[in-house]
Each structure stands twice: as structure tokens, then as C-alpha cells.
């Protein structure tokens, strides 16, 4: 057994041999970010030998992250190192996996994504006309379909089923994410416009150029641009996805349907993590009681 392999060296090998050829780019990005975040507070870890890390030491480090990162981020860190050590053990580089028994610190908070309020959304929609057409449509598509960033990036023209008026999501982060998303007329009109504009041009992706999908840096740029023009807080595709779910619930859609449209595994997760009802909507709901009493 060769215990002289450093944790950092094996991480590099794992990313090249076990991650990049198999995992989606979005997943690799999550693990890369998890490694960076862990290194920020425990840079000395990567200089240790694989076989020297003890379960109590890793647990202590996770506990130390409780007031720095959310549970979801700490979970990504644990998952990464668990996978790395599982492969190290299979390759005879260490006798055991010190990560598999680690638990998330209960003090860590949940990451809360706040959707746009009705006022903020109206402000964004008002300024979209100042942006290029394709960028406008990207923001509107997030708001009107609830797609994940990677799902929108992967959309090809062949995924638009015009006969049934749905987008077929063939690539997603979960199995339940593989689904058909029904389209409302506003989205259909946007797709028709983009299709007509791309006539005579070779375009594989709905949002992209030629054989290249729109990249995440551009998505970040147009979200930042829209927020700046609207004079509101910073937004992201994930914020727009939460906004979609919230507006749909506020409009009276049932939770199960919203959960299926979003590609979630269960309704409880959708309601707990994706729906934060707008204060204006809550006030309107309270007024229903007042109207009832005034009759």
C-alpha cells in the first residue's frame, strides 16, 4: 500500500480520471467549488497523506464550517471527499474511508433563495426591452418555465415538440428532471420568433450559436445586467426559477403540478424550498376575509 500519495494529488487524479469523463460539467463545477471552499479554511489538508486522515479530524473540520456555509454547501464538500476516498480505497491507497461516517453539523443553516417580489419582477420585465432580443427571451424563459440553468443551456431545437407544445428536457441534474415542460403562448411566440430569425443559419441550440450552447458566464452577465437596469438586488437563473414557482402557486396552481413541472422528487421539497409567497399576495389573501365580512 502506498500511503505517500497526498490528498491534493489524489484529488487532481480523481477529477481527471473519475469525474471529467463521466459527470456533467455542472456537477464537476459544483465539486470544484466545494474543493475551493474547503481549501479556503483548511488548505493544509491537501498536503496530508491519504492514509493519515482520521474520521474525527474530518468531522471536526465539517463542524468548523457550520457558521461559514449552508448545509447544502457542506453536503457538497462531504460528497466530494467521500467519492474521492471511495476510489482511493478501491485503488489500495488507503485502508478505510474516513468520510463515510461523517454527518452534517446541525448548527449549519439552510440556504434560502428568495424569489423576486411581484414589484421586482415587474421592474425586470419593464427593462428587458433595453436588452438584445435573445437575452430578453432567456430571462423570460426562465421566468415562464422554471427551467434550471443547465436545462436551458442544453435545449436544442429538436427538444421543442411543437405538436404537443412542450419542451422535452432530456438532460437534467436528477432523474425526475427528465420531463416535458408545457409551454404557455408567450413562450411559444418567443420560440417562433427565434426560429424565424435563425432561418438560413445553422443553429443546434435554441439559446446559443451554431453547435455551442449559451455559456454560464453570459447567463450571469445578462442576469446582472437586468438587475442593474431594474435597480434591484442581484439575480440568477436559480432566483428566476424560484420566482416562477412562487408566481405559479400564487396564481392558484396546485403544489403537485408545480413540483412535477420543476422536476422535483416530492411536493414537500417544492413547498419548503421553492415557494416564498410575496407579501403583496399575502395581503390580498387576507382581504378575502374582509370582503366576506363586509357582504
Buried (B, 14 or more C-beta within 10 A) or exposed (E): EEEEBBBBBBBEBBBEEBBEEEBBEBBBEBBEBBBEBBBEEBEEBBEBBBBEBEBEEBBEBBBEBBEEBBBBBBBBBBBBBBBBBBBBBEBEBBEBBBBEEBEBBEEBEEEEEEBBBBEBBEBBBEBBEEBEEBBBBBBBBBBBBBBBBBBBBBBBEEBBEEEEBBBBBBBBBEEBBEBBBEBEEEBEEBBEEBBEEBEEEEBBBBBBBEEEBBEBEBBBEBBEBBBEBBEBEEBBBBBBBBBBBBBBBBEEEEBEBBBBBBBBEEBEEBBEBBBBEBEEBEEEEEEEEEEEEEE
